[in-house]
Amino acid sequence: MEENSVENNDCEICIEAKGLWKVFGKRADEIMGSDLRNASKDTILEKTGCVVAVRNVSFTVKKGEFFVIMGLSGSGKSTLIRMLLRLIDSTSGSILVDGEDVLKFNKKKLRDFRRHTTGMVFQYFGLLPHRSVLDNVAYGLKVQGVSKEKRYAKAREAIETVGLKGWEDYLPSALSGGMQQRVGIARALTTDPEILLMDEPFSGLDPLIRREMQDELIELQDKVQKTIVFVTHDLHEALKLGGRIAIMRDGKIIQVGAPEDVITDPADDYVREFVQDASPAKVLTAGGIMEQPEALLYEWQGPKAALHTLRSLKEDHAFMVGRDRKLLGLVTMKRLKGLIQENGSYLKDSMETDIATTGPDVVLEELFPLAAEADYPIAVIDEVGKFIGEIQISSIFENMIQEKTEGNNGRIS
């Protein structure tokens, strides 16, 4: 199944894979030119001795997107990410990066592409054991012929970005696994690549360090805004990191979608079984469950006009916004009536400002404690404080109850 997500035409495409195949074996070309290409992986292996690692894969990655490729061992995910860099050559298909087909690059152009456009982070750190952290991070720039002064300056900047300032002169052996992986990420960042390719970079780490590295990568992406293609076999890691996820099986992409879509609308029984133990509370977001309020008040309205709005809509309260729909607070019927009795003329004087707010990307799990203390709906605002919706407390607790019920049943409906 090829990509089934709807692309946002407003976002520029950075990577576009079209009809990618990788068949290992001497008779690969024979398979591509016959009906055998439609046969199962096992049948092709039995008849030709060839192994189909990637089968007719197509997908796109937008600029600045965090795109996760996930699947079990043998699904083809690591082969696929190496094909993007041509560490493994494709049997058929095309890989367009910024509109240019990587598969048509000559040796020089491919070398430049690897050195300047992309950075690769592997599961095994691949650090030079007898070189300092600074020299390891600066190594890619040294290969490019950058002067020592400039490459060290850039390396120090990358080291600080990944939180290792002060460790520049240490050897890799003095660092923990998580710190060594940060060195690997810093080395990839030093050349300021447009694209970061990460092949199971955290799978060799202890669970606690792994979670910390995931959090740090999210924070790092907020700073650097790279296009990231990240490979993992861990569903929870994919759900946590991915803006979109491509799920692979037997060399094919079965489904591409946002984490919430994969959980709530699996493409087939395989994906459904794959995600059955995943927690919706970890992927459902405030933006996904918010509603538009029946009533919304504006700072320039008079108290009596506001009272009329609440009465006509049979509402006991409403959020109040200012210019550009910026959230100011919440007005209740009780406080509004008191203001009118006192002959007040400014709606702001009846407003409560101590209200619960959240961003649209906050997951449901993080809203539970907020809901437990809130007397009114939770306001959803964007990064500049603009009101974009509200979440009823009842809907949060309904999801909490559903989460517990489905957890006890061992399934997600």
TIVEX-792170 format. One record per residue: x, y, z of N, C-alpha, C, CB in turn; residue in three letters. Coordinates in steps of 0.1 Angstrom, whole numbers, plus 5000, padded with zeros to 4 digits. Last residue first. Glycine has a CB too. Example, Ala and Ser with C-alpha at 12.3 -4.5 7.8 and 13.67 -1.06 7.14 Angstrom:
BEGIN
512849785071513749895071512950005079514149945057ser;513249435078512349555078513249675078511349555090ala;
END
This chain:
BEGIN
489549985209488449965199488650055188487149975206ser;492349815220491849955216490749935206493050045211ile;492849585248492649625233492249765232491549535227arg;492649485273493849455265493649485250494149315267gly;490849545292490449445282491549405272489249505273asn;492149735306491749615313491449505303490649645322asn;492349935286493549875291493249745298494249965300gly;489749995283490349925272491649865276490650025260glu;489350125308488550015304489249935293487150055299thr;491150335307491350235317490550105313490850285331lys;490250475285491650435285491750315295492550545289glu;487650545293487850455282489250395281487550535269gln;488350725313487650605317487750495305486150635319ile;489650925298490350855309489750725312490450945321met;487551005282488750945275489550865286489551045268asn;486051125302485451015294486550935287484451065283glu;487651325310487451215319486751095312486551255331phe;487551485287488851435292488651315301489551545299ile;484851555286485451475275486751415279485551555262ser;484451705309483851575308484451485297482351595305ser;485751945303486351855313485751715312486151905327ile;486052035270485152015281485851915290483851965276gln;488252265256488052125259487152105271489452055261ile;488152505229488052465243487852315244486852545250glu;490152715206489052615210489052585225489252485202gly;491852915202491552835190490452725193492752765185ile;493153235210492153125213491753045201490953195220phe;496553305210495253315203494353205206495553325187lys;499153305220497953325229496653345223498253445237gly;501053225203500953365206499753405215500853445193val;500752955200501952995206501953145209503152965197glu;497152905208498352885201499552945207498252935186asp;495052735233495652855226496852825218495952965237ile;492152625247493352585238493752705231492852465228val;490952615280491152685267492352635260491252835270ala;488852385295490252425293490352495280491252295294ile;485852475313486552415302488052465301485852435289pro;486252505350485652535337486352465326485652695335tyr;487652425371486252435373485452465360485952555383asp;490352195373489652295366488152305369489952285351ala;491751985384491652105392490852215386493052155394glu;491651775365491151745379491051875388492251655386ala;492751885343491251875343490751845357490851755334ala;495451855349494851995347493351985348495252045333leu;495751585349495851655362495351795361497351665366pro;495151525321494351475332494551555345494851325334phe;496751625302495651705305494851655317494651715293leu;498651445295499151555303497951645307500151635294glu;497151265280497751225292498151335301498851125290glu;496651405256495651385265496151345279494651285261leu;499351625247498651505246497651485258499651385246val;499551935230499651865243498851745243499251955255val;499052085208499851965206500051885219501151995200asp;497752325215497052225207497752085206496752275193pro;498252405250498552415236497852305228500052415233gly;495952535275496952435270497152465255496352295272thr;494752665307495052675292496052565288495552815288thr;492552755332493452655327493552665311492952515330ala;492653085347491952975340492952875334491053035329ile;492353355361493053235366492353115360493053225382asp;490853555353492053535346492753405350492953655347thr;487553655349488453565357489653535348487753435362glu;485853965346486653855340487453785350487453905328met;484554195350483954075355484653945351482454075349ser;486054395338485954395353485254275359485254525357asp;485754375311486954315317486854305332488154395313lys;483554525305483354375306484554315313483154315292leu;482754815320483754745313483754595316485154805318tyr;480754935336480654945321481754875313480755095317ser;478654875364479954875358479854875343480754745362gly;476554885382476654985371478054985364476255125376asn;476254675398477154785403477354895393478454725407glu;474754515382474154565394474954685400473954455405gln;476854435364475754515360474954585371474754435352ile;478454275381478954395375477854485370479854355362leu;476654065387477154155398477754285392478254085406gly;476453945362475254015368475654105379474253905374lys;479053855359478553955350477354025356478153885337leu;479253665379480053785380479553895371481553755377arg;477353475369477253535382478053665383477753425392lys;478353405343477053475344476953545358475853375343met;481853465338480653385343479453475344481053325357thr;484453485315483353555322482253465326482853675312val;487953455313486653385313485653465321486753245318leu;490553595292490053535304488653465302489953635315gly;491853645268492053735279491553675292491253865277leu;493253535238492553495250492853595261492853355254leu;492953705208493853665219493053645231494853775221lys;491753775184491253655191492153615202491053545181arg;492554015175493253895169492953775177494753925169asp;491554165205491954175191492754055187492654305189arg;490353925229490554065225490854065210491754125232gly;487853715245489053745237489153885233489053655224val;486553515270486653645264487953665257486453755275met;484453225273485853285273485753415266486853195265phe;481653205295482253205281483553265282481353285271ala;478753055312480153125312480553125297481153045321his;476352945309476652995323478053075323476752885333asp;474052965282475452935287475653005301476552975277glu;471953015264471752935276473152875282470852815273lys;472053195245472653065242472552965253474153075238leu;470853405257470253355245470853215241470553455233ser;472653455279471253405281470653345268470353525285arg;475053535266474953415274473553355276475653445288leu;474053765252474753655245474653525253476153685242thr;473253925273472253885263472753765256471953995253his;475653975286474653905293473553845283473953995303leu;476854125266477454005269476453915277478754025278ala;475254355267475354275254475854135257476154355244ala;475854435293474554395290474454315277473554515289lys;478654505291478154395300476754345296478154445314pro;479754555257479354605270478754485278478254705268gly;482754445239481354435242480954505256480854295242gln;485454435237484854565234483254565236485154605219trp;486254175242486554285252485854415249488054305252glu;483753925236484754015231484954135240484454065216tyr;482853575240482753725243483953805239482453745258leu;481253305227482553365229482353515230483453335216leu;479453005228479453145231480953195232478653185244ala;480052745220478752805216478852955217477552755224glu;483452675210482352715220481152765214482952805230pro;484652395193484452545192483252575202484152585177gln;486752155210485552195203485552355202484252145210glu;489451915210488852045213487552065205489852155212met;490851695203489551675210488851805213489851595223ile;493051775189492251665183490851655190492951535183gly;494351955205493752005192492851905186494852035182gly;495251785224494251885227493551935215494851995235ala;495651445210496051585214494951675217496951645203thr;496551115215495451205212495851345218494151155219leu;498750985226498851035212497751135209498850925202val;498350885251499750935248499850995234500750815248lys;495850795251496150915259497550975256496050885274ala;495950555237495450675230495750805238493950665228pro;498750345240497750425248497250545240498450475261ser;499050035224499450175225498350245232499650235211ala;498349775218498749805232499149955234499849715236asp;497749785191496649755201497049785215496249605200gln;499349815169499149935178498149905190498650055170val;499349575156500549635160500449745170501249695148phe;496649525150497349445160498649505165497649305154glu;496449735131495549725143496149645154494149675139arg;498249655112498449775119497649775132498149895110val;496949415104498249415109498649535117499249405097tyr;494449495095494449415108495949415113494049275105asp;494849835084494449695083494649625096495249635071asp;495150105092494850075078494349935076495950105069ala;493650255121494650165115494150115101494950045124pro;492750505136492250455123493250365116491850575114asp;494050565159492550565159491950505146492050705161thr;496750535154496150465166494650455164496450545178ile;497150685131497550545131496850465143499150535133val;496250935140495550865129495850715129495850925115asp;498251005159496850995163496050915152496251135165glu;500551015142500450915153498950895157501250965165pro;499651065108500051115121499851015131499151245124ala;500750805084499850905090500350965102498550835092gly;500750535062501450655066500450755072502150725053val;501050185060500250305063501150415066499350275076gln;502750005048501349965050500450085053501249865061ile;505349975026504750065035503250035036504950215031ile;507149665024506149755019505749855030504949685014lys;508849475035509349565025508449665020509849485014gly;507249355055507749275043508149365032506649185039asp;506049655065505949515067506349445054504549465072arg;506049985082506449885071506249745075507949915068met;504550285086504650155091504950055080503350115099ile;505450615090505250515080505550375086506250535068ala;504150895107504750765108504450685096504350695121ile;504751235114504051135107504851005108503851175092arg;506151325136505051415131504151325122505551535123gly;507351115161506951135147505851245145506551015141gly;507851065189508751155181508051205168509951085178leu;505850905200506351015207507051115198507350975218lys;505550695182504350785185504850915192503450705194leu;508150585182507550645170506450745173507050535160ala;508250495208509250595203508650665191510550525201glu;506250305207506050415216507050525212506250375230his;507250115188506050195185505950315194504850105187leu;510350055177509650085189508450175186510550145200asp;512150045157511249935158510249945169512049805159his;512850335136512750265149511950145147512250365160thr;514450605119513950465119513950405133514950385110val;513650925107514050845119513550705118513550915132phe;514551205091513951075088514550975099514251025074val;514051545094514551425100513751305096514451435116ile;515051855086514151755081514751625086514151755065thr;515452075115515951995103514851905098517151915107lys;515252275136514252255125514752195113513652395122gln;516652355158517352345145516452325134518352235146val;514852365181515852465178516352465164517052445188lys;513252145179512552275181513552395177512052295195asp;515151955180514451975167513752115167513451865164gln;515851955207516851995197516152035183517851885195leu;513551865218513951995221514952045211514552005235glu;513651605208512451685205512851835207511251645214ile;516051515219515951525204514751615200515751385198leu;515351505246516351605241516351625226517751555245glu;513551295246513151435250514051535245513051445265asp;515251085238514051125230513551265233512951025232gln;516951085259517451125246516351155237518351005240met;515250995280515951125281516451175267517051125291glu;514650745270513650845271514150985272512750815284arg;517250635272516550635259515450745259516050505255arg;517750625299518550715290517950735277520050655288ile;515850435306515750575311516550665303516250575326leu;516650205290515350265289515250405294514250185296pro;519950225276519050185287517750265286519750205300asp;520450195240520550265253519650205263520350415251leu;520150105214521150035223521350095236522450045216gly;518350275202517950135206518950065214517650055193ser;518750525193518650505207518350365211517550595212phe;518850525165519950575172519950555187520050725170pro;517750395141517650335154518750395164517750185153glu;519150615121518850475120518850405134519750395111asp;518450915107518750855120518250705120518150935132met;519351185089518951045088519350975100519450975075leu;518651515084519251425093518551285091519051475108leu;519151765059518451645063519251565073518151555050ile;520851975056519452005055518651885061519052025040glu;523652015080522951945068521451985068523051795069pro;525952135093524652205091523852145079524952355088asp;528051995102528152045088526852115083528351915078thr;527251935128528252035125528352085111529651975129thr;525351735131524851875130525951975125524351915143leu;526851505133525951515122525451665119524751425123ala;528051565157528951545145528051565133529651405145arg;525851555174526551685172527451675160527451715184ala;525251285173524251385168524951515165523151405178ile;527551185185527151145172526251245165526651005171gly;527251295210528451335202528151295188529651255207val;524951165218524851305216526051355208524851385230arg;526050915222525150935211524951075208523750865214gln;527650965244528250925231527350945220528750785232gln;525651005263526551115259527251085246527551135270met;524550745264523650865260524550975255522750905271gly;526750605274526150575261525350685256525250455262gly;529150835289528050735290527550705276526950775299ser;532650875284531250925283530350805284531050995270leu;535250795281534850855294533450895294535750975296ala;535450705255535450605265535050665279536750535267ser;535850945240534550875240534450775251534250815227pro;537851175259537751065249536351005250538950965251leu;537451535263537451395268537451295256536251375277tyr;537351795255538651735255538651585260539551815264asp;534551875257535251875245536551795244535552015241glu;532851905278533351765276534251755263532151665274trp;531852155279532752115290533351975288532052115303gly;528752085265529752185268530552145280529152325269lys;526651925257527951855262529051955264528351755251leu;524251985245524351985260525651915265523151915265gly;523952025219523551895224523751875239524151775216val;525052275216523652255213523152125218523552255197thr;527752235223526852315232525452285229527252465232glu;528452105199528652035212527752105223530052035217ile;528052305181527252185180527252115193527652095169ala;530152485189528752535188527752415188528452615176glu;532352325185532052375198530552415199532952485203arg;532252305157532152185165531752225179533452105165ala;532752565149531452505146531252385154531352465131lys;535352585158534352685163532952625160534452815155ala;536652385144536552375159535452475164537952415165tyr;536452485119535852365122535652345137536552245116arg;537952725120536552735117535852605121536352755102lys;540552625127539852735135538352735133540452865132glu;541152455106541052405120540252505129542452375126lys;539252485076540352515084540052475099540652665084ser;537852215058537652335065538752365074536252335073val;537751985043538852075041538752205048539052095026gly;535951785048535551885038536651985035534351965042gln;537151655069537051595056536751685044536051475056val;536551845088537951825084538051755071538751735095lys;533851815091534451945085535851935081534252055095leu;533851565103533151585090533651715083531651595092gly;535151615128535751535118535151555104535551385122tyr;534251755150534751835139535251755127535951915144ala;533551545167532551635162532951715150531951725173val;536151445172535151365166534051445160534551265177asn;537351665184537851615171536851525164539151545173asp;535751685208535851795198536351745185536851905204leu;536351435220534951475216534951585206534151515228val;539451315206538651375216537251405211539251515221ser;540250985195540151125192539251185203539651155178arg;540250715197541450785202541450935199542650725195his;537750625186538050615201539250685206538250465204pro;535450785168536850755167537450745181537650855158leu;532150645169533050745172534550695171532850795186leu;529850495163530950505153531850615156530250535140gly;527550425177527950565176528950585165528450605189phe;524950245163526250225170527050355166527050105165tyr;522850355149522550295162523950285170521950155161gln;523850665133523550525134523350475148524750445128phe;523050945115523350905129522950755130522550995140val;524151165090523651035093524050995108524250925084met;523151435070523951395081523351255086523951495093gly;523151605038522651505048523651485059522351375041thr;524551795023523051795024522551715035522451755011thr;527351755025526751885028525251885030527051975016his;528151485021528951575030528151705034530251615023arg;526351375003526551315016527251405026527351185015arg;526651554982525351534988525551475002524551444979phe;529351504975528951634980527651634987528851734969asp;529051244966529951274977529551404983531451274973arg;527451284944526951194955527751224968527051044952leu;529051424928527851494933527251414945526751504922lys;531051234923531451364929530151434935532051464919lys;529751024911530451004923530651134931531750934921lys;526451144899527751084897528551084911528551164886asn;523051074905524251154909525451074905524251184924phe;520750944902521450984890522651054893520451064881lys;519550904927520050784920520850814907518850694917leu;518651154934519851114940520450994932519651074954val;517151384914517151244916518551194921516751164903asp;515951684928516951614921517051474924518351684924glu;513951804945513751794931514751724922513551924925gly;514951774971514851904965514751904950516051994969asp;515451454961515751544972515851684966517151504979val;514051164950514151304947514451384960512951364940leu;514650864939514750934952515051084949515750874962ile;513050594921513750724921513650784935513150824911ser;513350254908512650374914513450494914512350334929gly;515349964917514450044908513850154915513349944902ser;517349894934517149814922516349894912516549684925thr;519450134950518150084947518149994934517150204945ser;522350084970521750134957520450064955522650104946asp;523150195001522650074994521950124981521649985003ile;523850445004524750345010524350205005524650355026leu;522050634995522750544985523950474991523250634973arg;520450755012521750805011522650735001522450805025leu;518250605009518050745007519450815005517350805019leu;519050345016518850375002518750524999517550304997met;518950365043520350365037520250385022520950225039arg;516250345047516950475050518350475044516950485066ile;515750085037515150195031515950325034513750205035leu;517149915056517549915041517050045035517049795034thr;515549975078516950015078517550015064517849925087ser;513049855069513150005073514650055073512650025087lys;512349595064513049675053513349815057512149675041gly;511549415083510549485075511049575064509749575085ser;513449295099513149235086512149305078512749095088gly;511849375129513049325123512649255110513849235132ser;508949595124509749495131510949455123508849375133leu;508949955120508549825116509349725124508649795101gly;508850295108508950195118508450065113508150235130met;510050615102509850485095509950375106510850465083ile;508950945108509450815114509050695105508850795128val;509851265103509151155097509851025102509351165081phe;509451585110510051465117509251345112509951485133phe;510151845086509251745092510051635099508351675081glu;511552025072511352055086510551945093510752185088gly;509751965042510852035048510552055063511152165041lys;508151635041508151785040509451845046506951845046lys;508451345023508851405036508951555033510151355041val;506551085008507251215007507451265022506251315000thr;506850754992506450845003507050985000506750785016phe;506750424981506650564977506150644989505650584966ser;508050114972507750204983507750354977508850194994val;508349844961507549944955507050054966506249884949asn;509849694987509049664976508149784972508149534979arg;512949584999512049704998511249684986512849834998val;513949324998514049405011513049525011515449445013ala;513749014986513149144984513149214997511649124979val;516348804977515648864988515048994985516548865001val;516648524955516748664958515848704970516348744945cys;516248274946517248294956517448434960518548234951gly;514048214929515248284924516448294933514848424920thr;512148064943512348044928513548114923511148104921lys;512248144970512348004966512647984952510947934969glu;512048424969513248364975513348214970513248374990leu;509448444958510648504951511948434956510648654952ile;508048334979507948274966509148314958506648304958thr;508448515000508948375001508948304988507948295011asp;507248744990508648744993509248604994508848815007lys;504948674963505348694977506848694979504648594986ser;504848844931504848724940505248764954505748614934ala;505249054914503949054922503848934931502849054912asn;507548994902507549114911506349124919507749244903arg;507048794884507548764897507548874907508948704896leu;506548884859505448884868505848844882504348784863asp;509549084852508648974850507448984860509348844852ser;511649264857511049254844510049144841512149244834gly;512449214883511749344880511149344867512849454881met;513748964880512448974888511749104884512748974903ile;515949034866515048944860513648954867515548794861glu;517349194884516749254872515749164865517949284862asp;518048994903517249104907516549164895517949204914ala;519748774904518648774894517648884897517848634894arg;521548794924522048804911520948814900522948684907lys;520448994953520648864945520948894931519348784946gly;517949194967519349144969519449004961519749124984phe;516149464957516149314956517649274957515449254944val;514249734963515649674966515549524967516249734979lys;512449994949512649854951514049824955512249774938trp;510250274949511550214953511450064955512050284965leu;508350454939508450324934509750254937508250314919gly;509850744950508850694940509150544936508750784928lys;510250974975510650844970509450794961510850744982ala;511251294982510151214975510651084970509451304964glu;511951545005512351415000511051344993512851325011ile;510651795007512151785007512551655001512651795022cys;508052004996508551864998510051864997507951774986ile;506652265015507552225004508052085007508652325003glu;503252305022504552265027505452215016504452155038cys;500852345011501452465015502952435020500652535026asp;499752095007500352154995501052284999499352184985asn;499951835026499651975027500452045016500052025041asn;498651515016499751615017499251755018500651605005glu;497151265032496851375024497951475026495451435026val;498350925031498051045038497851155028499151085048ser;499150685020497650715020497350845027496950605026asn;501650545000501250645010499850685009502150775009glu;500750214990501550334990500950434999501550394975glu;500949885000500050005000500950125000499050005012met;
END
